[in-house]
Structure formats: C-alpha cells, structure tokens
C-alpha cells in the first residue's frame, strides 16, 4: 500500500503547475498596454482606431511606425506573447487534469486505507505490548493524546519490521542498513520514536516540578484566623 501511495504521489507531482494568477496579471497588463498604445496613437498621429491592427502587422518593420508608437507596439506584442504562453500552459494543465482525473480519488483512498491500518496496528500492539516496542517507546501514556502518539509510533515500528524482515526481539528497528530506501524508512520510524520519547521526557519534567505538599512558610487558614493582627499587638 505504501508503494502504491508513493507511485500515485509521483504521478500527481507531474501535473503542470497552476499559473492562473500569472495569466490574470498578464491579461490585465496586455489590456493596459493596448489602452496606452491606443491613447498614444490617437494623440500623436490622429490615425483612425483601425491603426492598431496595422501597427501589429508592421511591428516587424519599426522604421515604418512613427515616433514612440514603435515602442508602444512592441510592448503590446510582448504582452500578447506572454499572455498566450500562459494561456497555453493552463490549457495543458486542464488537459492533464482531465486525462488523469482518476489519480486523485485513488490516492485519497490509499491514504485512508493506510491510516486505518496504522490505527488498527497501533491498537493491536497496545494490547500485546511486545518487549522491543516497550524498550523503544516506554509504557503506554495515560493521556489520550500521548496514547495516540504512542500507537502511531508503534505502528511505524511494526510496519518497518514487516517490510524489511526485522526479527530482533530487543531492538525495535534492528541493525542499520546501507540500502537508501530502507534507511529512509528507518529514519521515518526513528523520528516517530523520538517524538514519543520527547513527549515522555517533557511529562516527567512536569511531574518533577509540581509541588507535592503545602509550602511550610504559608500558614493554614485556622492559624491565620487565630493570629493577632499588627493593630492588636500594638495595643
């Protein structure tokens, strides 16, 4: 199931990125460039509105375009090219999503199945409590959140041991491996173990710092009632 999850994830990662915001900005920029060119054309040369189309046809011969109209025309053309490039990219993205619409549901189903397996495995280990898990994680915490983290880490340990045939009765993750894939899986399990250990250490420190009895310098309520105040002592 994990291999299937990773395979689907790699396929999903091939989707072209969403550049919709860039396309919207490019469209706005192209519109502004056209407006600026039309204003320059009307103010500077007095040519009819149809000159914009003529300018685009003759943009490859800037010498035939009067004054600053050549620069404005080039800006319009660049804006059109940028918008077209981004629009084509978005079309490729839409086509990819349509052709691979099945990948998303498959990936989510595999992830849900793996999550269910982890929970079931964690519950089973909590009941059995094998020595190698207790050695790595310590006793099952009393808190709900701590118990949940303990189960997840126990499931990671069990998944690693099953995947790579670890049978060491004492060491949860067995010996180190030189295989890159196994080393990555081992590190993932090791991270889960360290997370539980860190929570356990934090809990132990909190218990050590909590007071266990009343402070000796603070009088009890009945002692305070029976003690004379400064006014009575002064007479």
FENMOBEL-V971116 format. One record per pair of residues at least 12 apart in sequence whose C-alpha atoms are under 7 Angstrom apart, sorted by the first residue. I is the first residue (numbers start at 1). J is the second residue. Records with the same first field share a line. If there is no record, write none. Layout:
# FENMOBEL-V971116
I = J + J
This chain:
# FENMOBEL-V971116
1 = 110 + 114
5 = 107 + 110 + 111
8 = 103 + 107
12 = 103
15 = 93 + 96
16 = 93
18 = 90
19 = 90
20 = 90
23 = 83 + 86 + 87
26 = 79 + 82 + 83
27 = 83
29 = 79
30 = 76 + 79 + 80
33 = 75 + 76
34 = 76
37 = 72 + 73
38 = 52
40 = 69
41 = 69
55 = 73
56 = 73
59 = 73 + 74
118 = 152 + 155
119 = 152
121 = 155
122 = 151 + 152 + 154 + 155
123 = 151
125 = 154
126 = 151
131 = 170
132 = 169 + 170 + 171 + 172
133 = 154 + 172
136 = 172 + 193
137 = 193 + 196 + 197
149 = 196
150 = 196
153 = 189 + 192 + 193
156 = 189
157 = 172 + 173 + 189
160 = 185 + 186
161 = 173
